[in-house]
Structure formats: structure tokens, C-alpha cells
Amino acid sequence: MTSTHRILIADDNEANVELLEAYLAKIDCEIEIARDGQETLDKVASFSPDLVLLDVMMPKFSGFEVCKQVKESADTKNIMILMVTALNELGDIERAVAAGTDDFLSKPVQKVELLKRVENMLRLKGVSDENERLRQYIDEMQKSSGPAS
């Protein structure tokens, strides 16, 4: 792809943020950081990321709450969300899925696994964006051709 991907890292733990940034260094991407749930929602709106690496346990709003809000909004529902969490109980996974996460990864994060998931999610995002552009183009063409006489 010609455009650089935009990734938002949402985590209140500085060591986790630094580790994720170091792991993502090999990917051509622009990275923004959010330290709590409210800042994450604000940066989703201002930065328009392709992917959010979202910690579950954060101040102000949990990752579950942030994910639910992002996925319920028509403007942001297509942003890919990868929940990165120390929680690995079945109930936590079910809550993440119910909130609308696209995938989840347990801490401690393994570099190869993170990179593979991020690459796959960015590829999927690109495909869904292209499908949406084609759908809009077809809709416009149908509107402009009008009813046949």
C-alpha cells in the first residue's frame, strides 16, 4: 500500500507502550499514544487510526467501554481493534467479543504473534476500505444513470 498505516496504542503503562512501539518499528506506520479511555476516544476521532491496540484495564473508561463506543459509531465502526490484555479468563474474552473487538492478544505479548496479527488486521482493513469505496462508486454510478426511459 502507498499510504502509511495509522496505529493508536492505548495503554496507561509506559513500559507496555514502549514495548509495543519497539515491536511495531518494523511496520511502516504512524503511531499515536493514548493513556486512558477518554484520551483513546479523543484520539480515535482526531487521528483516525486504522488499528487500535487497546489495553483493557485503563483509567476513565475500560478497554471494553472504549471498544463498544468505537464499534457503535458509524464514523469509527470500521477501525480494527486488537485488545491487548493480561486478562485471559473466558469471561474476559467473551466481554471483549461482546464489546466488538476484532481480535485479542494476551500479555505478555510475543513479538512475532503481535506483528503477524497487526499485519493481518491492516490487510483486512485495506480490503474492507476498498470494498466500501467500490460500493460507494457503484451507488454513485447507479444514482447518476437514473431510471431507464
Secondary structure, 3 states (H helix, E strand, C coil): CCCCEEEEEECCCHHHHHHHHHHHHHCCEEEEEECCHHHHHHHHHHHCCCEEEEECCCCCCCHHHHHHHHHHCCCCCCCEEEEEECCCCHHHHHHHHHHCCCEEEECCCCHHHHHHHHHHHHHHHHHHHHHHHHHHHHHHHHHHHCCCC
